[in-house]
Amino acid sequence: MNTYTIRIGSRGSQLALWQANHVAAELRSHGHTVEIEVIRTVGDRMQDPSFVAPATFEDGTPLDAKGIFIKEIEDALLVGRIDLAVHSLKDLPTTLHERFALAAIPPRVDARDAFVCEKHWGLHMLPSDSTIATTSPRRQAMILALRPDVRFVEMRGNIDTRLRKWSEGQADALVLACAGLDRLGHTEHVHYRFSVDELTPAPGQGALGLETRSAEHPLDTEDPERDPFIYKAVRALNDPDAEFATQAERAVLNALGGGCQLPLGAYCHRVDDTWHLHAMVVARDGEQAAHVIKKAPLGTAACDLGASVAEALIERGAQELLAETAPA
């Protein structure tokens, strides 16, 4: 076997390192040598209240919500400092740089959202005017559709930081991804898991995206075998069902604007020989929604399924809802 060392780039949060170490262990089980390099992103620095976010990245690229957690890692990948970036797939843009490849989507874990509240074990049990910590426009809009009488508070930080702030009384409840709580062993805090009809997950939620350089355009012309080798090694971790489901979800997102700040959810899963794709767009105040559920047989192209669901959402007024909820 080739002796290339696969260098993984990861953010330094507890969850990001769990994910990177999980992927490293899988690669090592296939006989590969792996190293992990921690890379601090703008998004990580923004967790510090004293940090003033710039208008652009250092290279002049506009600062955007999706890029703040990945740009520095992709920069390291582009110049060859690392070989593999491990992302939470929901953070990864639907369109990648031409030099990059989404080499693998490993088996997915629970994609749903979790309700965390010690006193009240369900959203419907919260008293009127209760506060919920979540900055996600999707979660806020979908929660307001269920409970228009609650308020939202901003709470920055990683999962442990948010759990600590919640336990200190800075909010009555938290809504977080089940995947992160499950991966870090915090299932005792998961008091309720929203159904995908209540809070339709973000496209790609619960899945990891393993990003490498494209095998077709090797970075090192003196060693053109390295990038194809890395891609093949990482590709061995791919789960076909997870790949199809997330491709379909991301196709919906891409057709409707491609931004993580949209109040849009999409979730695809397989039942026997049939794919089920749920998608929802909700007005920011929760008062209007467009909801589509579509089934497709095995053999359907993921992009075709996603495109057809996006078209159905548009027919139900999704673009108007998104235009109304877009920030000024």
C-alpha positions in Angstrom: 0.0 0.0 0.0 1.1 3.5 -0.7 2.7 5.3 2.2 1.0 8.7 1.8 0.0 10.3 5.1 -3.5 11.7 4.9 -3.6 15.1 6.6 -7.0 16.0 7.9 -7.9 19.7 8.6 -10.5 20.3 11.4 -11.9 23.1 13.4 -10.9 22.9 17.1 -14.4 22.6 18.7 -15.1 19.4 20.6 -17.7 18.3 18.0 -15.4 19.1 15.0 -12.5 17.1 16.6 -14.9 14.2 17.4 -15.8 14.1 13.7 -12.3 14.4 12.5 -11.1 11.6 14.9 -14.0 9.4 13.8 -13.0 9.8 10.2 -9.4 9.3 11.0 -10.2 6.0 12.8 -12.2 4.8 9.8 -9.3 5.6 7.5 -6.8 3.9 9.8 -9.0 0.8 9.9 -8.4 0.7 6.1 -4.7 0.7 6.6 -3.9 4.4 6.1 -1.7 6.7 8.1 -3.6 9.8 9.3 -2.7 13.1 11.0 -5.1 15.9 12.2 -4.3 19.6 12.0 -6.5 22.0 13.9 -7.4 25.2 11.9 -9.0 28.2 13.6 -11.7 29.8 11.4 -13.4 33.2 11.5 -16.5 31.5 12.8 -14.5 30.1 15.7 -13.1 33.5 16.5 -16.6 35.0 16.3 -17.6 32.9 19.4 -15.5 35.3 21.4 -17.7 38.3 22.4 -14.7 40.6 22.1 -14.1 39.6 18.5 -15.3 42.2 16.0 -16.2 40.4 12.7 -14.7 42.0 9.6 -16.7 42.7 6.5 -14.5 40.4 4.4 -11.9 37.7 4.8 -8.3 38.6 4.7 -8.2 38.0 0.9 -11.1 40.4 0.3 -13.7 37.7 -0.1 -17.1 38.8 1.4 -17.8 37.4 4.8 -20.9 35.1 4.6 -22.6 32.9 7.2 -21.8 29.6 5.4 -18.1 30.5 4.7 -17.1 31.5 8.2 -16.6 27.9 9.3 -14.9 26.5 6.2 -12.9 29.1 4.3 -9.6 28.8 6.1 -9.9 25.0 6.0 -10.6 25.1 2.2 -7.7 27.5 1.8 -5.4 25.0 3.5 -6.7 22.2 1.2 -6.2 24.3 -1.9 -2.5 24.9 -1.2 -1.8 21.4 -0.1 -1.3 22.0 3.6 -4.0 19.4 4.3 -5.5 16.6 2.1 -8.9 16.2 3.6 -11.4 18.6 5.2 -14.1 17.1 7.5 -17.2 19.3 7.5 -20.7 19.1 8.9 -22.3 18.8 5.5 -25.0 21.4 6.3 -22.1 24.0 6.5 -20.8 23.2 3.1 -22.0 25.3 0.1 -24.0 23.4 -2.6 -21.4 24.5 -5.2 -17.7 23.7 -4.6 -14.6 25.3 -6.0 -13.6 23.4 -9.2 -10.4 22.1 -7.6 -12.4 20.4 -4.8 -14.5 17.2 -4.7 -17.0 16.0 -2.2 -15.3 12.6 -2.0 -17.6 10.9 0.5 -20.7 11.1 2.7 -20.2 8.5 5.5 -23.3 6.9 7.1 -25.6 9.5 8.4 -26.9 9.8 12.0 -30.1 11.4 13.3 -30.9 14.4 11.2 -33.6 15.8 13.4 -33.6 18.8 15.7 -33.6 18.3 19.5 -35.6 20.2 22.1 -33.6 20.8 25.3 -35.5 22.0 28.4 -35.3 20.6 31.9 -38.7 21.8 33.2 -40.8 21.3 30.1 -40.3 18.2 28.0 -41.9 19.5 24.8 -42.3 22.7 22.9 -46.1 22.7 23.5 -45.5 22.7 27.3 -43.5 25.9 27.4 -45.4 28.8 29.1 -46.2 31.8 26.9 -43.4 34.3 26.3 -40.7 31.7 27.1 -37.3 32.1 25.5 -35.6 29.7 23.2 -31.9 29.9 22.2 -31.4 29.4 18.5 -30.1 31.8 15.8 -31.1 29.6 12.9 -33.7 31.3 10.7 -35.1 27.9 9.7 -35.6 26.8 13.3 -37.0 30.1 14.4 -39.6 30.2 11.6 -40.7 26.6 12.0 -40.9 27.0 15.8 -43.0 30.2 15.4 -45.4 28.2 13.1 -45.9 25.9 16.1 -45.6 28.4 18.9 -46.0 32.0 17.8 -45.9 33.2 21.5 -42.3 32.4 22.2 -39.2 34.6 21.9 -35.7 33.9 20.7 -32.3 34.8 22.3 -28.9 34.7 20.7 -26.5 32.2 22.2 -23.0 31.7 20.7 -20.5 29.0 21.3 -20.1 25.3 20.9 -22.5 22.7 22.2 -21.0 22.5 25.7 -20.9 26.3 26.0 -24.6 26.6 25.0 -25.6 23.8 27.4 -23.8 25.6 30.2 -25.4 29.0 29.3 -28.8 27.4 29.2 -28.3 25.7 32.5 -27.3 29.1 34.0 -30.8 30.4 33.0 -29.9 32.4 29.9 -32.8 30.8 28.0 -35.7 28.6 29.0 -34.9 26.1 26.2 -32.4 25.2 23.5 -32.9 23.8 20.0 -29.9 22.0 18.7 -29.1 19.3 16.1 -29.6 15.8 17.5 -26.5 14.7 15.7 -24.1 16.8 17.8 -25.7 15.9 21.1 -25.6 12.2 20.2 -22.0 12.2 19.0 -20.8 13.9 22.1 -22.8 11.7 24.4 -25.2 14.4 25.6 -28.4 12.4 25.0 -29.6 13.0 28.5 -30.3 16.5 27.4 -32.5 15.4 24.4 -36.0 15.7 25.9 -37.8 15.6 22.6 -36.8 15.0 18.9 -38.9 17.0 16.5 -40.5 15.1 13.7 -39.4 16.2 10.2 -42.9 17.5 9.6 -42.6 19.8 12.7 -39.0 21.0 12.1 -37.8 19.9 8.7 -34.0 19.5 9.1 -31.5 21.6 7.3 -30.2 20.0 4.1 -27.4 17.7 5.0 -28.0 17.9 8.7 -26.7 14.8 10.5 -24.2 14.0 7.8 -20.5 14.6 7.3 -19.0 15.9 4.1 -15.5 14.7 3.3 -13.9 17.2 1.0 -10.6 16.5 -0.9 -8.9 18.0 -3.9 -10.2 16.9 -7.2 -8.5 13.8 -8.5 -8.7 15.2 -12.1 -6.6 18.2 -11.3 -3.7 17.1 -9.0 -2.1 19.9 -7.1 1.5 18.5 -7.1 2.6 18.0 -10.7 5.8 16.3 -9.5 3.7 13.7 -7.6 0.4 13.5 -9.6 -0.6 10.2 -7.9 -1.1 11.8 -4.5 -4.5 13.5 -5.0 -6.1 10.5 -6.8 -4.8 8.2 -4.1 -6.3 10.4 -1.3 -9.6 10.7 -3.2 -9.9 6.9 -3.6 -9.0 6.3 0.1 -11.6 8.7 1.3 -14.2 7.5 -1.3 -14.1 4.1 0.4 -15.9 5.7 3.4 -18.9 6.7 1.3 -22.4 5.5 2.1 -24.6 5.4 -1.1 -27.9 6.0 0.8 -26.5 9.0 2.7 -25.0 10.3 -0.5 -28.3 10.1 -2.5 -30.4 11.6 0.3 -28.1 14.6 0.9 -27.6 15.2 -2.8 -31.4 15.4 -3.2 -31.7 17.8 -0.2 -28.9 20.0 -1.4 -30.5 20.1 -4.9 -33.6 21.6 -3.3 -31.5 24.2 -1.5 -29.4 25.0 -4.6 -32.6 25.6 -6.7 -34.0 28.0 -4.1 -30.9 30.1 -3.5 -28.3 27.9 -1.8 -27.9 29.8 1.5 -27.9 28.4 5.0 -29.7 31.5 6.2 -32.9 30.5 4.3 -35.9 29.3 6.4 -35.8 26.1 4.4 -35.6 22.5 5.4 -35.2 19.4 3.3 -34.9 15.8 4.4 -34.7 12.7 2.3 -34.8 9.1 3.5 -35.3 5.6 2.1 -38.2 3.3 2.9 -37.7 -0.1 1.4 -37.5 0.7 -2.4 -38.8 4.2 -2.3 -37.2 7.6 -1.5 -39.2 10.1 0.5 -38.2 13.7 0.2 -39.8 16.3 2.6 -39.2 20.0 2.1 -40.5 23.1 3.7 -40.2 26.8 3.3 -41.6 29.0 6.1 -42.1 32.7 6.4 -39.9 34.2 9.0 -42.9 35.0 11.2 -44.1 31.4 10.9 -47.5 32.5 9.5 -47.2 31.0 6.0 -45.5 27.9 4.7 -45.0 25.8 1.6 -44.6 22.1 2.3 -43.9 19.3 -0.2 -43.5 15.5 0.3 -42.5 13.6 -2.8 -41.8 9.9 -3.3 -39.5 8.4 -6.0 -38.4 4.8 -6.8 -34.9 3.6 -6.6 -33.0 4.5 -9.7 -34.2 8.1 -9.7 -31.4 10.6 -10.0 -31.0 12.6 -6.7 -30.7 15.9 -8.6 -33.9 15.2 -10.5 -35.8 14.4 -7.3 -34.5 17.5 -5.6 -35.3 19.7 -8.6 -38.8 18.4 -8.9 -39.4 19.1 -5.2 -38.0 22.6 -5.5 -40.3 23.2 -8.5 -43.3 22.1 -6.5 -42.3 24.4 -3.6 -42.0 27.3 -6.1 -45.5 26.5 -7.4 -46.7 26.8 -3.7 -45.2 30.2 -3.3 -41.8 29.4 -1.8 -40.0 32.1 -3.7 -42.4 34.8 -2.5 -42.0 33.6 1.0 -38.2 33.7 0.7 -38.3 37.1 -0.8 -40.4 38.4 2.1 -38.1 36.9 4.7 -34.8 38.0 3.1 -32.8 40.4 5.3 -32.9 44.0 4.1 
